[in-house]
Amino acid sequence: MAVDVTTSLIIDRPRHLVASFAANPDNVPVWYVNIKSVEWKTTIGFLGADDGLHVLHDPAGK
């Protein structure tokens, strides 16, 4: 049996502020319950070819 779930949320802020917040990896633990932390492996704000992020993920959402 297939289940199709749709949710929506109204964020009363300008789109550019919401996009800026959501695009910053430091903010991911604030809005994504399964992500516990994000650690930069490079200079904050710049990702090069050999750089990246370490993300601590909790699939149970605890």
Rosetta constraint file for C-alpha pairs under 8 A:
AtomPair CA 11 CA 18 HARMONIC 7.92 0.50
AtomPair CA 13 CA 17 HARMONIC 6.68 0.50
AtomPair CA 13 CA 18 HARMONIC 6.64 0.50
AtomPair CA 14 CA 18 HARMONIC 6.55 0.50
AtomPair CA 15 CA 19 HARMONIC 5.99 0.50
AtomPair CA 16 CA 20 HARMONIC 6.00 0.50
AtomPair CA 17 CA 21 HARMONIC 6.12 0.50
AtomPair CA 18 CA 22 HARMONIC 6.07 0.50
AtomPair CA 19 CA 23 HARMONIC 5.91 0.50
AtomPair CA 20 CA 24 HARMONIC 6.43 0.50
AtomPair CA 21 CA 27 HARMONIC 6.58 0.50
AtomPair CA 22 CA 27 HARMONIC 6.72 0.50
AtomPair CA 22 CA 28 HARMONIC 7.00 0.50
AtomPair CA 24 CA 28 HARMONIC 7.21 0.50
AtomPair CA 25 CA 38 HARMONIC 6.72 0.50
AtomPair CA 26 CA 38 HARMONIC 6.12 0.50
AtomPair CA 26 CA 39 HARMONIC 7.91 0.50
AtomPair CA 27 CA 31 HARMONIC 7.06 0.50
AtomPair CA 28 CA 32 HARMONIC 5.68 0.50
AtomPair CA 28 CA 35 HARMONIC 6.85 0.50
AtomPair CA 28 CA 37 HARMONIC 7.80 0.50
AtomPair CA 28 CA 38 HARMONIC 7.48 0.50
AtomPair CA 29 CA 33 HARMONIC 6.47 0.50
AtomPair CA 29 CA 34 HARMONIC 7.65 0.50
AtomPair CA 29 CA 35 HARMONIC 5.14 0.50
AtomPair CA 29 CA 36 HARMONIC 5.50 0.50
AtomPair CA 29 CA 37 HARMONIC 5.86 0.50
AtomPair CA 29 CA 38 HARMONIC 7.46 0.50
AtomPair CA 33 CA 61 HARMONIC 5.66 0.50
AtomPair CA 33 CA 62 HARMONIC 7.79 0.50
AtomPair CA 34 CA 57 HARMONIC 5.76 0.50
AtomPair CA 34 CA 58 HARMONIC 4.91 0.50
AtomPair CA 34 CA 59 HARMONIC 5.70 0.50
AtomPair CA 34 CA 60 HARMONIC 6.89 0.50
AtomPair CA 34 CA 61 HARMONIC 4.36 0.50
AtomPair CA 34 CA 62 HARMONIC 7.17 0.50
AtomPair CA 35 CA 55 HARMONIC 7.06 0.50
AtomPair CA 35 CA 56 HARMONIC 5.95 0.50
AtomPair CA 35 CA 57 HARMONIC 4.61 0.50
AtomPair CA 35 CA 58 HARMONIC 6.06 0.50
AtomPair CA 35 CA 61 HARMONIC 7.72 0.50
AtomPair CA 36 CA 55 HARMONIC 7.69 0.50
AtomPair CA 36 CA 56 HARMONIC 5.48 0.50
AtomPair CA 36 CA 57 HARMONIC 5.96 0.50
AtomPair CA 36 CA 58 HARMONIC 6.75 0.50
AtomPair CA 37 CA 55 HARMONIC 5.91 0.50
AtomPair CA 37 CA 56 HARMONIC 5.24 0.50
AtomPair CA 37 CA 57 HARMONIC 7.56 0.50
AtomPair CA 38 CA 53 HARMONIC 6.63 0.50
AtomPair CA 38 CA 54 HARMONIC 5.73 0.50
AtomPair CA 38 CA 55 HARMONIC 4.61 0.50
AtomPair CA 38 CA 56 HARMONIC 6.44 0.50
AtomPair CA 39 CA 53 HARMONIC 5.66 0.50
AtomPair CA 39 CA 54 HARMONIC 5.01 0.50
AtomPair CA 39 CA 55 HARMONIC 6.43 0.50
AtomPair CA 40 CA 44 HARMONIC 6.37 0.50
AtomPair CA 40 CA 52 HARMONIC 6.58 0.50
AtomPair CA 40 CA 53 HARMONIC 4.72 0.50
AtomPair CA 40 CA 54 HARMONIC 6.40 0.50
AtomPair CA 41 CA 51 HARMONIC 6.10 0.50
AtomPair CA 41 CA 52 HARMONIC 5.40 0.50
AtomPair CA 41 CA 53 HARMONIC 5.34 0.50
AtomPair CA 41 CA 54 HARMONIC 6.84 0.50
AtomPair CA 42 CA 46 HARMONIC 7.19 0.50
AtomPair CA 42 CA 47 HARMONIC 6.79 0.50
AtomPair CA 42 CA 51 HARMONIC 5.61 0.50
AtomPair CA 42 CA 52 HARMONIC 6.49 0.50
AtomPair CA 42 CA 53 HARMONIC 7.73 0.50
AtomPair CA 43 CA 47 HARMONIC 7.57 0.50
AtomPair CA 47 CA 51 HARMONIC 5.49 0.50
AtomPair CA 47 CA 52 HARMONIC 6.05 0.50
AtomPair CA 48 CA 52 HARMONIC 7.54 0.50
AtomPair CA 58 CA 62 HARMONIC 6.71 0.50
